[in-house]
Amino acid sequence: MKRIKTLVTDKNGFCYPAENQPFSKDYYYGWGCFDLDTAAESHKMLGFGISMTDSACYMLSKLTADKRKALLKDLFSPEGLNLSIVRLNVGASDYSTEVYSYDDTPDDFEMKDFSIDHDRKYIIPVMKEILEIRKDIYIFSSPWSPPGWMKTGGEMCGGEMRMDYLPAFADYYVKYLQEYAKEGINIDALTIQNEVETDQNGKMPQSRLHPDFERILAGTLLPERLHAAGLKTKIWIHDHNYSGWKRVNYILSDPKVRENIDAVAWHPYTGRPEMMQAVRAAYPELKIDFQLTEKGPNLYPDSPESNIIWWADTISSAFNNGCSSMVGWNCALDENGNPNLGPFSCAGLVEIHSRTLEITPGVQYHAFKHFAGIKRGAVLLKGDISPYTPENISCTVCRNPDGTHYAVVSNQAAGAQGFQLKYQGQYLRLMLRPESIVTVIF
């Protein structure tokens, strides 16, 4: 058996290499087990990523050039956290320094006043630095709101898209893609609207999007304009909760949508990851990916999102139910979760202290570290877990393109539990510490 590497993180985020147990022929009855020998290939992985929001890029811009470069290298290089996906906001989100769009001139259907000058302050410079480190970065974009003049109420915060302005919104979006391409930032995929079923009660830039409007945009308006502009940007729909699977199935009932989209984007705020299976069941012949496009940690230490074991289970559940990626929310915020337009309670992947500019990795950083070795193109293995396995153990196993196997196992229980991996007729026994994550590479 080839060399084994093991990494353990406890509930407090303390990380250390573990003593490696050798594979043996002995099977421990009463222990949970994942059988790699009988596991089937499920789907290919796109990777892990983070959102480079206006707020995150603003915080990064406050660092010295050398300090920022070192942090970005730690986050995006294969030797570091190995992030390979970036999510960009089309205009302002809740985590922005101000409310803005790229064209605030009412009824500017020709987009004569369209400008991305706001993003040239720090978003575009930071993105160019990331591209120097990771040339194969996968970039997708999401609008939180169209310009206010395209919506009911006439404002960026709250309201919903108006039917008569759908063509204008499609033109606005394509213009954004073109302007970013001129800066050397080619966007691989787009979601049509962040969180399509809420306007957040007008507390932040956000917009409802009627399912029929999304169907028209995904099936006709955006594909036609992307093709006419020579853009190969892929279209992802939904970009909202697992609980919205019925809406997804309705939109996919349109053959034009099925023909033109590449993926369904999901958020884990409400519903369960198993709900995504209802889409697969309704359209078993449809070859599309599932992407988990947003989830961030919380400032409050007693929240689930502040628990590293919760993160491991959330990620594993998404992957094991068909997701190819996991993208966190803000890359960097200060110690109070600022800047944001709320106040809202999200924390960053890393914290940059507002006064000292000291950088501190957060709980999501430590969780992502355990999955960092899953490379783009890895295949998730779907297999049976023995009936002895307690419900509070999560397990994700992938095979990387180089042939290495990568297993992440988490124990949510307050007591130690045994688990084993079967490979080529032999067993690797793991004694899982209470509330811990174990990564095994072999």
TAZI-V32497 format. One record per pair of residues at least 12 apart in sequence whose ideal C-beta (glycine too) atoms are under 6 Angstrom apart, sorted by the first residue. I is the first residue (numbers start at 1). GAP is how many residues later the second one is. Records with the same first field share a line. If there is no record, write none. Layout:
I->GAP, GAP
This chain:
1->22
2->440
4->16, 438
5->436
6->12, 14, 434
7->432
8->428, 430
9->357, 428
10->426
11->298, 424
13->295, 353
21->408
23->403, 405
25->401
27->400
30->358
31->387, 389
32->354, 356, 357, 361, 387
33->353, 387, 389
34->351, 361, 387
35->348, 387
36->387
37->385
38->345
39->342, 344
40->342
41->338
42->338, 340
43->281, 337
44->333, 335
45->279, 329, 333
46->278, 279
47->37, 38, 278, 329
48->35, 278, 320
49->34, 36, 37, 278
50->33, 278, 281, 299
51->36, 278, 279
52->34, 279
53->36, 40, 42, 277
54->42, 43
55->40, 41, 284
56->274, 275, 276
57->65, 66, 69
58->39, 64
59->273, 293
60->66, 272
61->61
71->288
72->57, 58, 61
73->60
76->54, 57, 58
77->56
81->287, 291
82->290
84->292
85->53, 240, 242
86->51, 53
87->53, 240
88->53
90->51, 53, 86
91->52
92->113
93->51
94->110, 246, 247, 250
95->235, 245
97->242
99->57, 106
100->18
101->46
102->12, 14
103->44
106->43
109->59
111->64
114->61
116->63
124->59
127->58
138->50
139->48, 49
140->49
141->46, 49
142->49, 52, 97
144->50, 61, 62
145->60, 61, 62
146->23
150->15, 18, 19
151->56
156->49
157->45, 47, 48
158->41, 44
159->40
160->47, 48
161->46, 48, 52
166->47
170->51, 52, 55
174->51, 55
177->54, 56
187->46
189->45, 47
190->43
191->45, 48, 74
192->22, 25
193->16
194->45
195->45
196->13, 44
197->43
204->137
211->36, 39, 40
214->37
215->36, 39, 42
218->17, 19, 39, 43
219->35, 37, 38, 41
222->13
223->37
234->28
235->25, 26
236->27, 29
237->14, 24, 27
238->26, 27
239->26, 54
240->27
241->26, 28, 29, 30
242->24, 29, 30, 31, 33
243->27, 28
245->30, 33, 34
248->16, 31
249->30, 33
252->31
258->28
263->25, 26, 28
264->26
265->26, 28
266->26
267->27
268->27
273->44, 45, 48
274->47
276->14, 45, 46
289->35
290->32, 33
291->34
292->26, 31, 34
293->34
294->35
296->32, 33, 34, 50
297->50, 65, 66, 67
298->47
299->38, 46, 48
306->57
308->55, 58, 59
309->101, 103, 126
311->56
312->55, 98, 125
313->81, 97
316->78, 80
319->61, 77
328->21, 36
329->17
330->18
331->18
332->16, 18, 20
333->15
334->18, 20
335->16, 18
347->15
349->13, 15, 16
350->15
370->38, 67, 69
371->37
373->33, 68
374->24, 32
375->25
377->24
378->20, 22
379->20
380->18
381->16
392->20, 21
393->18, 26
394->16
395->14
396->12
404->37
405->37
406->35
407->14, 33
408->31
409->29
410->27
411->21, 25
414->20
415->19
416->15, 17, 18
417->15
418->13
419->13
